[in-house]
Amino acid sequence: MKIVCSKGDLLNSVNIVLKAVPTRTTMPILECIVIEVKNESIKLIANDMELGIETLVKGTIEDSGIIAINAKVFSEIVRKLPDNDVSIETDANNMATIICEKSKFTISGRNADEFPFLPNVDKKDPVVLSQFNLKEVIRQTVFSISDNESNKIMTGELFEINNDKLRVISLDGHRVSIRKIMLNNQYEHIKVIVPGKTLIEVSKILSGEVADEVNIYFTDKHIIFEFDDTIVLSRLIEGEYYKIDQMLSSDYETKVNINKKELLNCIDRSTLLVKETDKKPIIINIDDKKMELKINSAIGSMDEEIDITKEGKDILIGFNPKFLIDALRVIDDEEVDIYLINPKAPCFIKDKEESYIYLILPVNFNAAV
């Protein structure tokens, strides 16, 4: 095998597939990136058995071939090469020679026959949406997945398609995030749980451009994202997702309309007095024309008021400030509507069309008052 690529193109492709190289594994072959040169294309492949990524590299092909190279070593070499064309040549003993200007590295590779290549999946009837929409819907939900591996369902997001609507849901036991977007075509009903790790990595690779599209394919066990010159294949999480619709109530005793930026900045300021290990709630007191926010900690206390428009009853309620901040940060509206029932029931932050819904459970604040 012999190829020549620009350092920039090669490094970009290496960084894409690195996302599917495991940090720890009992299978040394999974620590490798496979370089496969055939059919006039240069392909890089990585696979951690849950997430697999293939991407094409622009370059000149002088000889076809295939090799598996340690991902960490290879990526560091490429990263530190001069900004010029890079030549990679392999021999029959799986030795790879990498040359750029006056730099020359020779490293041992492995036989790619051991490598678990991505399964061949029958790709048909893709769900098509813009890279911008997919990147946004991930950003606006993925923060509320759980990192507790003992409950696998909560580490993923529900992707549900009904006709021309995509609904994405995440939850961690304390909050629920829901986003809905309209699709340009009608599709059959699809309901799958996608690992949060996959969505985070896909989001990093997406261009985020409105004009660029991504094709999503679904099988019984896999989801495939295909965009630009890259394919990301992930296992789905098996199981039944939580019955979210039963948690969504249209009832409320108090409705508040408030400037989102003012509220976000106020809550953000309050966290200056709270260490990460503390679980101090922010206390919110709502009366006719104002929302009063208080926080007390070992460092000190804060008290601030914000003007609001209110319907319904006065209420005193406490929340984990981080959960409010996470939701408000991903809402683009200037003003938000907050719906409350009582101090022990969840609050809902949502727009009139319910294109987004954030459900946040309150906390007991007796000790903090």
C-alpha positions in Angstrom: 0.0 0.0 0.0 1.2 3.5 -0.8 -0.8 6.7 -0.5 -0.1 10.5 -0.3 -2.4 12.8 1.6 -2.2 16.4 2.8 -1.5 16.5 6.6 -4.7 18.5 7.2 -7.0 16.1 5.4 -5.4 13.1 7.0 -5.5 14.6 10.5 -9.2 15.6 10.1 -10.1 12.0 9.2 -8.0 10.5 12.0 -9.7 12.7 14.5 -13.1 11.6 13.2 -12.4 7.8 13.6 -10.6 8.3 16.9 -14.0 8.8 18.5 -14.6 5.0 18.0 -11.3 3.9 19.5 -11.9 2.5 23.1 -9.8 4.0 25.9 -9.6 0.6 27.6 -10.0 -2.8 25.9 -8.9 -6.4 26.3 -8.7 -6.7 22.5 -5.5 -5.0 21.3 -6.8 -4.9 17.7 -9.5 -2.5 18.8 -6.8 0.0 19.7 -6.0 0.3 16.0 -7.2 2.4 13.1 -7.5 0.4 9.9 -6.3 2.1 6.7 -8.0 0.4 3.8 -7.0 1.4 0.2 -9.1 -0.1 -2.5 -11.5 0.8 -5.3 -9.7 4.1 -5.7 -10.6 5.3 -2.2 -8.7 5.7 1.0 -10.8 4.7 4.0 -10.1 5.0 7.8 -12.0 2.7 10.1 -12.3 2.3 13.9 -14.7 0.2 16.0 -15.1 -0.3 19.7 -17.9 -3.0 19.1 -20.6 -0.5 20.2 -19.7 2.4 17.9 -18.0 2.1 14.5 -16.9 4.9 12.3 -15.7 4.9 8.6 -14.5 8.0 6.8 -12.8 8.7 3.5 -9.6 10.7 3.1 -8.7 12.7 0.0 -5.4 11.6 -1.4 -3.4 10.0 -4.2 -3.2 6.2 -4.4 -0.1 4.6 -5.7 -0.7 1.0 -4.4 -3.8 -0.6 -2.8 -3.6 -2.5 0.5 -4.7 -2.6 4.1 -3.1 -2.3 7.5 -4.2 -1.8 11.2 -2.0 0.8 13.1 -2.1 1.7 16.8 -4.5 4.6 16.9 -2.7 6.6 19.6 0.7 6.3 18.1 -0.5 7.0 14.6 -2.6 10.0 15.6 0.2 11.6 17.6 2.6 11.2 14.7 0.3 12.7 12.2 -0.6 15.6 14.6 3.1 16.5 15.0 4.2 16.3 11.4 4.9 19.4 9.4 2.0 20.9 7.5 2.7 19.3 4.1 1.9 16.2 2.1 2.2 12.9 4.0 3.3 9.6 2.4 2.3 6.3 4.0 3.7 3.1 2.6 3.4 -0.5 4.0 5.3 -3.7 3.3 4.5 -7.4 3.4 5.5 -7.5 7.1 2.9 -4.9 8.1 5.6 -2.2 8.7 4.3 1.3 7.9 6.6 4.0 6.8 5.3 7.6 7.2 7.2 10.4 5.5 6.6 14.1 5.6 9.3 16.5 4.4 12.4 15.4 6.3 10.5 13.4 8.9 10.4 9.7 8.6 8.7 7.2 11.0 8.6 3.4 10.7 6.1 1.7 12.9 4.8 -1.9 13.1 1.2 -2.5 12.2 -1.0 -5.5 12.6 -2.8 -7.8 10.2 -6.2 -6.2 9.5 -7.8 -9.7 9.2 -8.3 -9.7 13.0 -10.2 -6.4 12.9 -14.0 -6.4 13.4 -15.2 -4.5 10.4 -18.5 -2.7 10.5 -21.4 -5.1 9.6 -22.9 -4.8 6.2 -26.4 -3.3 6.7 -29.1 -3.1 4.1 -29.5 0.6 3.8 -32.9 1.7 2.5 -35.5 4.4 3.1 -33.3 6.8 5.0 -34.7 9.5 7.3 -33.2 12.7 5.9 -32.7 15.9 7.9 -30.3 18.8 7.9 -27.1 18.4 9.9 -28.0 21.7 11.6 -31.3 20.2 12.9 -29.7 17.0 14.1 -26.8 18.8 15.8 -29.2 21.2 17.5 -31.6 18.5 18.7 -28.7 16.6 20.3 -27.4 19.7 22.0 -30.8 20.5 23.3 -31.4 17.1 24.9 -28.2 15.1 25.5 -27.3 16.9 28.8 -30.1 15.1 30.6 -29.1 11.6 29.9 -27.9 9.6 32.9 -24.2 8.5 33.2 -25.3 5.6 35.5 -24.5 2.5 33.5 -26.6 0.3 35.8 -29.7 1.8 34.1 -28.8 1.4 30.4 -32.1 2.9 29.2 -31.4 6.2 30.8 -27.9 6.4 29.1 -29.7 6.7 25.8 -32.2 8.9 24.0 -35.5 7.9 22.5 -35.8 8.7 18.8 -39.4 8.5 17.8 -40.7 9.2 14.3 -44.3 9.6 13.5 -45.1 10.6 9.9 -43.2 13.9 9.5 -42.3 14.5 13.1 -39.2 13.5 15.0 -39.4 13.5 18.8 -36.2 13.1 20.8 -36.4 12.4 24.6 -33.8 12.1 27.3 -34.1 11.7 31.1 -32.0 10.9 34.2 -34.6 10.4 36.9 -34.6 14.1 38.0 -35.6 15.8 34.7 -36.9 15.1 31.2 -35.9 16.9 28.0 -38.1 16.7 24.9 -37.5 18.3 21.5 -39.7 18.0 18.4 -38.8 18.9 14.9 -40.6 18.7 11.6 -39.2 16.5 8.8 -39.6 17.2 5.1 -41.0 13.8 4.3 -43.5 11.3 5.8 -42.0 8.1 7.3 -43.2 4.9 8.9 -43.4 4.8 12.7 -39.9 4.3 14.2 -39.1 4.1 18.0 -35.5 3.3 19.1 -33.1 4.1 21.9 -29.8 5.6 20.7 -26.8 5.6 23.1 -26.0 9.0 24.4 -22.3 8.4 23.7 -23.0 7.9 20.0 -25.0 11.1 19.8 -22.3 13.1 21.5 -19.7 11.8 19.1 -21.9 12.3 16.0 -22.6 15.9 17.1 -18.9 16.6 17.2 -18.4 15.4 13.6 -21.5 17.1 12.1 -20.8 20.3 10.2 -24.0 21.9 11.6 -24.7 23.6 8.2 -28.4 23.9 7.3 -27.6 23.0 3.6 -25.8 19.8 4.5 -27.9 16.7 5.0 -27.6 13.5 7.0 -29.2 10.2 6.2 -30.3 8.1 9.1 -30.9 4.4 8.6 -32.5 2.1 11.2 -32.3 -1.7 11.6 -33.5 -3.9 14.5 -30.2 -3.5 16.3 -28.4 -0.6 14.7 -28.6 3.1 13.8 -26.5 4.5 11.0 -25.7 8.1 10.4 -24.3 8.8 6.9 -23.1 12.3 6.0 -20.3 14.0 4.0 -17.7 11.2 3.6 -18.4 9.5 6.9 -20.5 6.6 8.2 -21.2 6.2 11.9 -22.8 2.9 12.9 -24.0 2.3 16.5 -25.7 -0.5 18.4 -29.1 0.5 19.7 -30.0 0.1 23.4 -32.5 -2.8 23.8 -35.5 -2.4 26.0 -38.7 -0.4 26.4 -38.4 3.3 27.0 -40.3 5.0 29.8 -43.9 6.1 29.2 -43.1 9.8 29.1 -46.5 10.9 27.9 -48.0 9.9 31.3 -45.6 12.4 33.0 -46.7 15.3 30.8 -49.5 17.3 32.3 -51.3 20.3 30.8 -52.6 21.2 34.3 -51.0 24.1 36.2 -51.8 26.4 39.1 -49.1 29.0 38.3 -47.8 30.2 34.9 -44.9 32.6 34.7 -43.6 34.4 31.7 -40.0 35.7 32.2 -37.0 37.0 30.3 -34.9 33.9 29.7 -31.5 35.7 29.8 -32.3 37.5 33.1 -33.4 34.3 34.7 -30.4 32.3 33.4 -27.9 35.0 34.5 -29.4 35.2 37.9 -29.3 31.4 38.5 -25.8 31.3 37.1 -24.7 34.0 39.6 -26.2 32.1 42.5 -24.0 29.1 41.7 -20.9 31.2 42.6 -21.8 30.5 46.2 -22.1 26.7 45.8 -19.4 24.1 45.6 -19.9 21.4 43.0 -20.1 18.8 45.8 -22.9 20.8 47.6 -26.5 20.1 46.8 -27.9 23.5 47.8 -31.2 24.3 46.1 -32.2 27.7 44.7 -35.4 28.8 46.4 -37.9 30.6 44.1 -40.7 32.6 45.6 -43.3 33.8 43.0 -45.9 36.4 43.8 -47.9 38.8 41.7 -45.3 40.8 39.8 -41.9 39.4 40.7 -39.8 36.2 41.1 -37.5 36.2 44.1 -34.5 33.8 43.9 -32.5 33.0 47.1 -29.6 30.7 47.8 -27.8 30.0 51.1 -24.6 28.1 51.5 -21.5 27.9 53.7 -19.9 30.6 51.5 -22.7 33.1 51.8 -26.2 33.9 50.5 -27.7 35.6 47.5 -31.1 37.3 47.0 -32.4 38.7 43.7 -35.7 39.7 42.2 -36.8 39.5 38.5 -39.9 41.1 37.1 -42.4 38.6 35.7 -45.9 38.2 34.2 -47.8 35.7 36.3 -51.1 33.8 36.1 -52.6 31.9 39.0 -51.3 31.3 42.5 -48.2 32.4 44.4 -45.8 29.6 45.0 -42.6 28.9 46.9 -40.5 26.1 45.4 -36.9 24.8 45.3 -34.8 23.4 42.4 -31.3 22.1 41.7 -29.9 25.3 40.0 -27.8 23.2 37.5 -31.0 21.6 36.1 -32.5 25.0 35.4 -29.3 26.3 33.9 -28.9 23.3 31.6 -32.5 23.7 30.2 -32.4 27.5 29.9 -29.0 27.5 28.1 -30.4 25.5 25.1 -33.6 27.5 24.7 -33.3 30.1 22.0 -36.4 32.1 22.8 -36.1 35.6 24.4 -38.9 34.8 26.9 -39.9 31.5 28.4 -43.1 30.2 30.0 -42.8 28.2 33.2 -45.7 26.1 34.4 -46.0 25.0 38.1 -48.5 23.0 40.1 -47.3 22.8 43.7 -43.9 22.7 45.5 -43.7 18.9 45.2 -44.8 18.6 41.5 -42.4 19.0 38.5 -42.3 22.3 36.7 -42.5 22.5 32.9 -40.6 24.9 30.7 -42.2 24.8 27.3 -43.3 26.9 24.3 -46.9 27.1 23.0 -46.2 24.7 20.1 -44.5 22.3 22.6 -41.5 22.1 20.2 -39.5 21.8 23.4 -40.6 20.6 26.9 -38.2 20.5 29.9 -39.6 18.8 33.0 -37.7 19.4 36.2 -38.4 17.9 39.6 -38.3 20.2 42.6 -36.2 19.5 45.7 -37.0 19.7 49.4 -35.6 23.0 50.6 -36.6 23.0 54.3 -33.0 22.9 55.4 -32.1 25.8 53.1 -34.8 28.3 54.0 
